[in-house]
Amino acid sequence: MSRAHAPILVVALAVLSANVPGLAQPAGAPAAPSTAASAVSQQELDRLLAPIALYPDALIAQILMASTYPLEVVYAARWSKEHPDIKGKALEAEMQKRDWAAEVKALTAVPQVLNQMSENIGWMQKLGDAVLADQKAVLETVQSLRAKAQAAGNLKSTPEQTVRTEVQESKSVIIIEPTQSQTVYVPTYDPNSIYGPWWYSYPPYYMYPPGYYYPPGLAFASGVFWGAVIAGGITWGGGGNWNINVGGGGNWGHHVEHRRGVAYGDNKVAQKYNRGGDRQAVQSREQFRARADSGRSQLQGMDRSQLQNRASAGNRTGGAGDRVASRDAGGRSSGGASTRDFSSRGGSGFSGANSGSSTRQASSRGSSSRGSMGGSRGGGGGRGGGRR
């Protein structure tokens, strides 16, 4: 994917996370609690983790880590769709050329999961925010859900994966591992019933679109070879020792550079990673787009004479703009290049999204600059202020 598309995708992710409630949900379901206002509730954690809690430990670890880099997941998912035949050692070699986070690269070995994350951006961003806000609570919720599925008789060892219970530091934990160390089987199940009767009025999130048929219990498609590209897992245990690890026992840490400008949904997390202004920037862009849409709607409702009157009124106020432009430091024309850039982006639904204030300034300066240029060519520009 071209790097030129990155700003558009950043805004797209922000818009989607605000307007798309994650995965398929029933019509009329209330929006999930905002992570920006408070810590993630237990209800929301249960709903977010229900679709993946029964995945093997190493796979769920990759999902949790990668969810904190949503834009790179989108890049990787698109790359996987374009290169479906690159697998195994060839895939490992290809991933060495990419500058994505290691945990995002790892998921290219399991394109089914990567695509589900990319196609459900709202859910992925909320999951990543929850991981960054309280990793221990996320992992404890996984264990709680597994215990419910086991009590309901729906979590057992199969030819595809091994399920065992261990006592670590006086706390019982359920571990899920692939039966074959280098082959992973992704389970399919209905999160609304696999854990027994769902205990909240709001249903869990789903990994599949409405109408998808879930077989009873756990079902598995063909296995995927993931080899050395997958590294890491989860450290279960008591005493607060609940951590995602990256292999070799080292605890995982979030790397801001792989976030690629996507806003954090939790204020404390944003402050921790020195990105407190990201959400404000997104809100500013959204406000600008709302005003622009309103202006376009008004223009579309006008006839020719009304449009001409509006244009004439704009020209009569151009003199002040010319004087401001002439006072620009170094005698530069204030509007030319910026206005051309803005015009060239006009066909995009995200035009002006990178800087709302600079775009408004460019628009006003562009009008005044054209008025000045018209006057200097001797063509009049009288109503626009002309030459001084």
Secondary structure as GFF3:
##gff-version 3
##sequence-region A 1 388
A	DSSP	three_ten_helix	3	5	.	.	.	ID=ss1
A	DSSP	alpha_helix	6	19	.	.	.	ID=ss2
A	DSSP	alpha_helix	42	49	.	.	.	ID=ss3
A	DSSP	alpha_helix	57	66	.	.	.	ID=ss4
A	DSSP	alpha_helix	70	82	.	.	.	ID=ss5
A	DSSP	alpha_helix	88	95	.	.	.	ID=ss6
A	DSSP	alpha_helix	102	107	.	.	.	ID=ss7
A	DSSP	alpha_helix	111	119	.	.	.	ID=ss8
A	DSSP	alpha_helix	121	133	.	.	.	ID=ss9
A	DSSP	alpha_helix	135	151	.	.	.	ID=ss10
A	DSSP	beta_strand	161	168	.	.	.	ID=ss11
A	DSSP	beta_strand	171	178	.	.	.	ID=ss12
A	DSSP	beta_strand	183	184	.	.	.	ID=ss13
A	DSSP	beta_strand	187	188	.	.	.	ID=ss14
A	DSSP	beta_strand	219	220	.	.	.	ID=ss15
A	DSSP	beta_strand	224	225	.	.	.	ID=ss16
A	DSSP	three_ten_helix	227	229	.	.	.	ID=ss17
A	DSSP	beta_strand	233	235	.	.	.	ID=ss18
A	DSSP	beta_strand	243	245	.	.	.	ID=ss19
A	DSSP	three_ten_helix	256	259	.	.	.	ID=ss20
A	DSSP	alpha_helix	267	272	.	.	.	ID=ss21
A	DSSP	alpha_helix	278	300	.	.	.	ID=ss22
A	DSSP	alpha_helix	304	316	.	.	.	ID=ss23
A	DSSP	alpha_helix	318	326	.	.	.	ID=ss24
A	DSSP	three_ten_helix	329	331	.	.	.	ID=ss25
A	DSSP	alpha_helix	336	344	.	.	.	ID=ss26
A	DSSP	alpha_helix	356	376	.	.	.	ID=ss27
###
